[in-house]
Amino acid sequence: MNTLSRRGFLAASAATLSAAAIPSLLMPVRQARADAHKVITAGKRVIEVKGKAANVFGLTQADGSSGLVMNAGDNFRVTLKNLIGEPTVIHWHGLTPPWQQDGVAGISQEPIPDGGSHDYDFPVARPGTFWMHSHFGLQEQLMLAAPLIVRDPAEAGQDMQEVVVLFHDFTFRDPREILAELKAGGHDMGAMQAPTPAAAGHEGHDMSGMSGMSMGSGGSMNMGGTQMDGQPGGMSHLQDVQYDALLANDRTLDDPEVFAVEPGGRVRLRLINGAASTNMWLDLGKLQGKLVAVDGMPVEPIEGSRFEFAVAQRLDIVLELPKEASAWPVFAVQEGGRMRTGVVLAAKGASVGKLTDVADEDFPAVGVELEQKLRAASPLAEKTATRQHTMMLGEGQNYVWTLDGAMHGSDKPLAVKSGDRFELTFMNHTTMSHPMHLHGHLFQVVAVNGKRFAGAMRDTVLVPANMGMVTIAFDADNAGKWALHCHHLYHMAGGMMTSMAYDN
């Protein structure tokens, strides 16, 4: 059995109920002036994955720590230095800065050359669990990402630990080779998993245009690891990239990060799906948690032990730990399979047994079941939409992914005016789900598959495959030109990206 003392964590991070525990991934909490200047360096680093050295990127501060911790009301005064050996730009995912500081190559700024730097300075109004990541090329697959935590000063006295976990999907392969293979052969059949119907409730949609498929007399069909279930939703592909491992704070379950906790204590998990293309399930095992925020925005609490979260989404979960001294693993599991990673919460002296990176059972596809249950703690004010648009999500041969029939580069920006209450409906004509991210704005999920409800406030929403529909509403209150795209990295690289531009 492995113990905490053997791993050397307790000596460095012994926790009490009144002390917030911050993962090694993040800088220590400091009492800083609101205008304190920070320097983040995008650089090269080496990590160990399954006994092999892996060359990846990272975002670090001068003391070697990764990520940013701030307070709501602070100014985001950051200098980004680029030392990765190629151009880059970093997006502050979930923040709503002036559009020129959003960090998107070709839309809000030019890439920062190797050896160069760029200054950012804007107010940060809202607390929440956010993150930062490259928005240039395929660098996000190479782990050029880090947490960005904005705390609420009003919660500073709360008797609660805090654990931040950034999840990644990891490959030893060059992502450029992966994309080239996808473009040459379309979906990687070896990466497809048997799905569950994602867009149930769309009776009447004509799927006859999907060539090469026919129904058997038994009402179901399997094709190369995909499944056609003879009910609305049809065939869907869950993965088109095979990964070597899932990581939690840069580590596999061969040597997970262990957080010292107090039996009977309260812990706030801040969980970030920083994967390039993998939707995940959060599995608390024997623990029950209370989901209190998604994408950094408070929701009416939902209790459970398993929660789904798509690429780029975040979960804030509050745990009331049992009073007995024990160790509690927290897993993230790949949708449609068993590959997993995680961290361990452990009391002083507790034994941490060996954990396998394969779950005991297959986990289903990530869909919209949780989405339909979520309710915003602070929803948008009641207002009639002044502008509406239905955006078609499409796919073509040679790994082409489109929005309203156009690939990025030949697309026309979505027009919006300041003061609009905009309702945007995503209709998914493809066989894969798409985590759609709108920059610079918060939106509320107001309908799934045509059923209206006052859902969560978010910045990223999953649109199910096979005619799945999701409607979001937002107030046009941040003028500029903003990216709108699928956050599946290879779909975005295949063309599924556009922009939204204010015309006044």
Protein Blocks (a to p, Z undefined) as FASTA:
>chain_A
ZZfklnommmmmcccfklccddfkbccdddddfklccddddddddddeehiacddddddd
fkopacjdddehiacddddddfehpacddddehiacdfklnopghkloccddehiacddd
dddfbgcdddddddehjllmnopacddddddfklmmpccdddddddddddfbdfklmmmm
mmmnopafklpccdddfkgoiahiacklmghiacdfkopaceehiacehiahiaadfbfc
dcfbdceehiafklccdddddehiacddddddfbfklccdddehjaccddfbgehiacdd
dddfbdcddehiacdddddddfbdcddddddddehiabdcddddddehiacddddfbdfb
dcddddfklmmmpccfbdcdddddfbdcdddddddehhiaceehiaehiaccddddehia
cddddddfbfbdcddddehiacddfbeehiacdddddfbdcddeehiacddddddfbgcd
dddddfbfklmmnopacddddfZZ
